[in-house]
Amino acid sequence: MHLGNGILFNTNPRFVVSNSSLKITSQLAEIRHGHRVVLELGNLDSRRDWGFAGDYVRGMLAMVQHPTPKNYVLATGRTVTVRDFVAWAAEAAGMPLEWFGTSEHETGIDKRSGKVIVKVSESSFRPAHAVLLIGSAEMARRVLGWEPEVSVQALVQIMIEEDTRRAGQGPILH
């Protein structure tokens, strides 16, 4: 049997400081369309190594096609704060943010409307939470020639476009 192991680093769409990247983009799209008022998150300073599923699928295909099975990590090797991910998603949704406060008292205000659309939930804020999660795909790069192609900014754009399409079948509300 050709057995190997692929660790797809931080691709679980359900967790970002106990919230999700999908939660971020879908709820911002709902806010954009007037279906939601605010996005609540935990520690915005946490850093994550986000990657595009399509890049990981290419990596998995390379793993199973390689003649010698091995264990590989697939990761971008770059981190982005939850705050930056949220800011890029809000900008892509047409709601550029200005940040006020710090830690569990931080809010993101839509520069155009002046409304608070992002706030830190005190119940979700974990100051002791591991703030840096980053993977090393060095062996996958060296052995398989695998490199991630989609940047986190492009990933955010892809996600917000799809979530905005899903959130609003009618006009965008301001």
Secondary structure, DSSP 8 states (H G I E B T S, - for coil): ----EEEETT--TT-BTTB-HHHHHHHHHHHHTTS-S-EEES-TT-EE----HHHHHHHHHHHHHSSS--EEEE--S--EEHHHHHHHHHHHTT--EEEES-GGG-EEEETTT--EEEEE-TTT--TTS--B-----HHIIIII-----S-HHHHHHHHHHHHHHHH-SS----
